[in-house]
Amino acid sequence: MMLSVDLFSQTLLFIIYLIVFGPLLYGFSRLRSAKGREYPKKQLIIVFLVAIACSVGAWFVFCSLFPQDTIPVDGIIWVLPVMCAIALIIVGIRNKLLVGIGFFVTIAALILLGLITNNYYHYYPTLAAVFQTDVTSTTSQNFTTNTVVLEQYYQALPNQTSHGQLLALNIPSSTSTFTPRQGVIYLPPALAQNPKIKLPVIVLLPGYPGSPIQWEQSGIQAIMDGFATQHKGLAPIVAVVDFTGIKDLDTECVDSRLGSSETYLTKDVPTYLKQHYQVESDASYWAIGGYSAGGTCGTLITLRNPDVYHNFINISGDSMPSLGTPNKTLSILFGGSQQQLDAHTPNLILKQQNPLIKTLNGWYFYGKQDDAATIRRIQAQYNLAVSAGLNVTIHSMDGHHEFIVWREGYVKALPWISNQMQLTTYEKR
């Protein structure tokens, strides 16, 4: 029952507000000085002003650390209940009741902060979505599949394991402007004790804000093991890598003053994987993509680098890189250069009639309750890709901009992408 609670519900927010501010106001009304006298109104006003100042300071610190993000001024109000609760603990430190109320309100205020933040980024609609317990259906368009694949003539080894390996992955950056966080790599069962076989690669990206660990937490190994079990132990090698760096900046996978993210994804990552793992070298066996900003990156990186990646997965992504506003995007990502912005705009790339682009494959997927304008842009880009001659397909399911959609989108994309990379057979469902 608790898992189905609507985390976007305004009623739930109102209840948490009452839980926070009711005890908070009661606590401040019971304040006494060390001499037993009530605190004068002037001192209480000062306490509230200090809490407000701390909230404003927290907002400014966040904006300075993450200048590319778009956090509304309302963010000050998000932090205020937490600051007021901490102030109550400090001022009423000699009163056990008030300290207890303060700690209770602090926990409730942190929950409130989490709910408000969740609503702003629209991540999880229910607790069930956090634990990925919902099951939903999808709709799809027609697409092209490969009929000749490795699975048809591959013979599994007698001692082949039933589970793949999920290992830590640390791919260094060749530039000093970008320092990636640790990722993970999935090695399918077919690789175990089979030194001759080479497999395709999916470079999988998180969104923003996000990190590679989110794919690990969402069960990437279980997804890949389940797929491999159905295909003689065969599955793509999956490298989950970082594009925001240790500073957690929304690079949008572009080389900019935020870091050389595109160079990392198109040169450092492929070079490292080819040197250290049993991967196919040709671009037709390489895919890149992910959810949200990672989905946007997948499309952009593939269209700009068809000699590196031939396949992209765009799950709840947008149609082009964006930091929230056109001016901020142009200034921060492209140094004010309209020419560079145009060179990183997928729709303009699709109109260039590049023969190499016509060999690409792409999977679009989104939640039907996602931002309507974003859905329209993705649908328009899909139509443009079809006109440009790409082999693309578009799918949707009930859901918001959330992990339950993203995980399902990847699960649905995997059989088709694996087929496009000539690895496994595909049966349309």
Secondary structure, DSSP 4 states (H G I P E B T S, - for coil): -GGG-BTT-HHHHHHHHHHHHHHHHHHHHT-B-TTSPBPPHHHHHHHHHHHHHHHHHHHHHHHHH-TTS---TTHHHHHHHHHHHHHHHHHTTT-HHHHHHHHHHHHHHHHHHHHHHHHHHT--SBHHHHTT-----EEE------S--GGGT----TT--SS-EEEEE----SSTT--PPPEEEEE-GGGTT-TT--B-EEEEE--SS--THHHHHTTHHHHHHHHHHTTTT---EEEE--SSTTTT---TT-EETTEEHHHIIIIIHHHHHHHHS-B--SGGGEEEEEETHHHHHHHHHHHH-TTT-SEEEEES--SS--SSSHHHIIIIIHTT-HHHHHHT-HHHHHTT--GGGGG-EEEEEEETTS-HHHHHHHHHHHHHHHHHT-EEEEEEES--SSHHHHHHHHHHHHHHHHHHTTSS-----
